[in-house]
């Protein structure tokens, strides 16, 4: 499944069940390489999530990784800590938010 379709489904799921994102007020940026190379952002605000292509918002946490690893991350098949330690994932900004994202994604798998 491509990145855009994955993000659309994730956005829909989160907006239909916002309990797991109520406390988040931030923007994540994903700088992806590979077939779906590009910049994608997910903005959490007031229990609502919005995803955009490109750099529209000011990100608090940026994750750089391959598109295939991004899909694994969303599906819960990639441990972000191990990916970071192994050099498959680079984090810029608030590392605490990266850890929080892992917990949020678990709620929507």
C-alpha positions in Angstrom: 0.0 0.0 0.0 1.3 3.4 -0.9 2.1 6.1 1.6 -0.8 8.5 0.6 -3.4 5.7 0.9 -1.9 4.7 4.3 -2.1 8.3 5.6 -5.6 8.8 4.3 -6.8 5.6 6.1 -4.9 6.6 9.3 -6.4 10.1 9.2 -9.9 8.7 8.8 -9.5 6.2 11.6 -8.0 8.8 14.0 -10.7 11.4 13.2 -13.5 8.8 13.7 -12.0 7.6 17.0 -10.2 10.7 18.4 -9.8 9.4 22.0 -6.2 8.4 21.4 -5.1 11.8 20.0 -6.9 14.3 22.3 -3.8 15.3 24.1 -1.6 15.8 21.0 -1.1 19.4 19.8 1.8 19.1 17.3 2.9 18.5 13.8 5.0 15.6 12.7 7.0 15.7 9.4 8.1 12.6 7.5 10.9 13.0 5.0 10.7 9.8 3.0 13.0 8.3 0.4 12.1 5.5 -2.0 9.2 5.1 -4.4 6.9 7.5 -2.5 9.8 9.9 -1.9 8.7 13.3 -0.5 7.7 15.3 2.5 4.5 14.4 4.4 3.1 16.0 7.5 0.5 15.0 10.1 -0.9 17.8 12.2 -2.7 17.0 15.4 -4.9 19.7 16.9 -7.9 19.6 19.2 -8.6 15.9 18.7 -8.5 16.2 14.9 -5.8 15.1 12.5 -4.9 16.4 9.1 -2.3 15.1 6.7 -0.7 17.1 3.9 1.9 16.6 1.3 4.7 19.0 1.4 6.0 21.3 4.1 2.9 23.3 5.1 3.1 23.5 8.9 6.0 24.1 11.3 7.0 20.6 12.4 8.0 19.9 16.1 9.4 16.5 15.2 10.8 15.3 11.8 11.4 11.7 11.0 13.6 10.8 8.0 13.3 7.2 6.8 12.6 5.0 3.7 8.9 4.9 2.6 8.9 1.1 3.1 10.0 1.6 6.7 7.4 4.3 7.2 4.7 1.8 6.2 6.1 -0.7 8.6 6.1 1.9 11.4 2.4 2.7 10.8 1.6 -1.0 10.8 3.5 -1.6 14.0 6.0 -3.8 12.3 9.0 -1.5 12.9 10.4 -0.7 16.3 11.3 3.0 16.1 14.0 2.7 18.8 15.7 -0.2 17.0 15.4 1.6 13.6 16.9 4.7 15.1 19.8 2.8 16.7 20.3 0.9 13.4 20.4 4.1 11.3 17.2 3.4 9.5 15.4 6.3 11.2 16.7 9.8 11.8 14.9 12.2 14.1 15.1 16.0 14.2 13.4 18.0 16.8 11.6 16.7 19.9 12.6 13.1 20.4 10.0 12.8 23.1 7.3 13.4 20.5 8.7 10.6 18.3 8.2 8.2 21.3 4.7 9.6 21.8 3.9 8.9 18.1 4.8 5.3 18.6 2.2 5.0 21.4 -0.4 6.8 19.3 0.1 4.6 16.3 -0.4 1.5 18.5 -3.9 2.6 19.2 -4.8 2.7 15.5 -3.3 -0.5 14.1 
